[in-house]
Amino acid sequence: MKAGLLAAAAALWLAGSAPLLAQARGPSDADIMGDEATPGDVLTYGMGHRGQRFSALDKINSANVKGLVPAFTASLGGEKQRGQESQPIVYDGTIYVTGSYSRLFAFDARTGAEKWQYDARLPDGIMPCCDVVNRGAAIHGDKIIFGTLDAHMVALNRHTGKVIWNKTLADYAAGYSFTAAPMIVNGKVIYGNSGGEFGIVGKVEARDVETGELIWSRPTIEGHMGSLKGADNGITGKTNASWQGDQWKNGGGATWLGGTYDPDTNLIFMGTGNPSPWNSHLRPGDNLYTSSTLAIDPDTGVIKWHFQTTPHDGWDFDGVNEFIPFDATMGGKPMKLGAKADRNGFFFVLDRTNGKFVSATPFVSKVTWATGFDRKGRPITVPENRPGAANTDGSKGTTVFAAPSFLGGKNWMPMSYSRQTSMFYVPSNEWGMDIWNEPIAYKKGAAYLGAGFTIKPLYPDHIGVLRAIDPTTGKIAWEYKNKAPLWGGVLSTGGNLVFTGTPEGFLKAFDARTGTELWKFNTGSGVVGTPVTWEQDGEQFVAVMSGWGGAVPLWGGEVAKSVQAINQGGMLWVFKLPK
């Protein structure tokens, strides 16, 4: 009798403590896969593996958002500022954010008090292309995981910040680096690489989340061998099918933005960067698999399908922009689709089960390199708007004016898909460039461009435009124009709201259906981070990183002059409605 009572009591205790034990262990694979449906945390970059950046939370809504006020701020401190492009991860009363110069912070989610900070020991020879940014971390179990500018992946204890494992991904002296947020799929840390302007080779890789050991590797340039569990796993594509000679050996195609995952098809979607060098006359052919979207088996690293948005890219139109799965009815038929707002100025919709082309519509006001896409998904290019070949005497080739500029109709900043309005909210920019080609030869660790450029705004009163796009028609429902370029991510919510930041320092909220600006708050520095929202203690919170930087002030030419007075910073801002 006594033994029975003790057993029953033990069973009750175990049942009651199960949530506490789960919290202590940290998020499981199942928790991470269900991130979209759990409003009390933010476990993934993209607020769900599909990267839709939508929350059903509606306690903050279009009727009351005007009352939103700061709950607290937290500083990244020190002199290591520059661009703060991170998206927060929120779990078990802690907010995790990465900072410039490969730092990771843990803050109390109720007070903003710092719990711990980790600073990577970066060597002097790092070669980040486009600022010393980091876009976020991944969480799994007792680990918080992020990449560093010297091409390492580091797993830290989420409670203490102590290193659990630290793995070298590539040779930073050859131009490799890492800026994206890794992704966790079924116990694997999946990531890409940065360094596309240095003649590196793009890769997608998977490591064991517990040990950091490599499981598979898939190069994104044809001719290179993949691996699975230490053995060869087939060449990517077919050697010299779309590259001549040895050009593929330094072909570019960096996967520097990370990817999304679709459980319906069990596919990872990774975008690939521009081919190397920029001078397209030195590399005839489509140059697969650059400027593309790749669908990859997460268990083996095998490419299941690809779609190239800019074949034989001559304008630096990286195809890294996120490919977001969504479902819709087109032509009376329910379809599993995916959408991508590309650097090249076109908004693409594909059948995500097989990569078949559905549509491509311009989402910026001016596109000069192509007039559109044919039914097979090939661009109808304008030959005279490709920069000319360098002359035989070594002088530069013919200069052309191209729009969008190489900074893109949309660059890295992630868009959002609202499951409430069925629209995509795309942060875009209106700019063009004078571009010309020059002679170039590959040298390890040196920039491998073979081109020069000057970026110019298209309009005197605005560069940035936030657009609401119906993916079934490509039509723009509304747009908000901003004087400076938009360089931060977007969040949409069930409260009929869209949030995004501006370089002028504002976090803004818009009516998701009309585009009416409903609220703004100046954070004191440019907002180039990505906002998130979650529920805690019965209240809804919104958080965003503030800190001006990124590629615009470094590469923006005439555009950069217009924003050179913006102060740098490094702050986490958290907002709520007053009680």
ABEGO torsion letter per residue (X at the ends): XAAAAAAAAAAAAAAAAAAAAAAAAEBBAAAAAAAAABAABBABBGGEAAGAGBBABAABBAAAAAABBBABBBBAEEABBEBBABBBBBBGGBBBBBBBGGBBBBBBAAAGBBABBBBBBBBAABBBABEABBAEBBBBEABBBBBBAAGBBBBBBAAAGBBABBBBABBAAAGBBBABBBBBBGGBBBBBBBGAAAGBBBBBBBBBAAAGBBABBBBABBGBBBBBGGBBAEBBEBBGAABBEAAAAAAEGBBAAEBBBBAAAGBBBBBBBBBOBABAAABBEAGOABGBBBBBBAAAGBBABBBBABBGBAAGBBAABBBBBBBBBBGGBBBBBBBBBBAAGBBBBBBAAAGBBABBBBABABBAABAEBBAAGBBBBBAAABBBBBBAAGBBBBBBBBOBBAAEABBABBBBBBAAAGBBBBBBBBBBBBBBBBBBBBBBGBBBAGBBBBBBBABAABABBBBBBBAAAGBBABBBBBABBBABBBBBBAAGBBBBBBAAGBBBBBBAAAGBBABBBBAGBBBABBBBBBBBGGBBBBBBBBEBEEAAAAAAEAAAAAAAABBBBBBBBBBBBBX
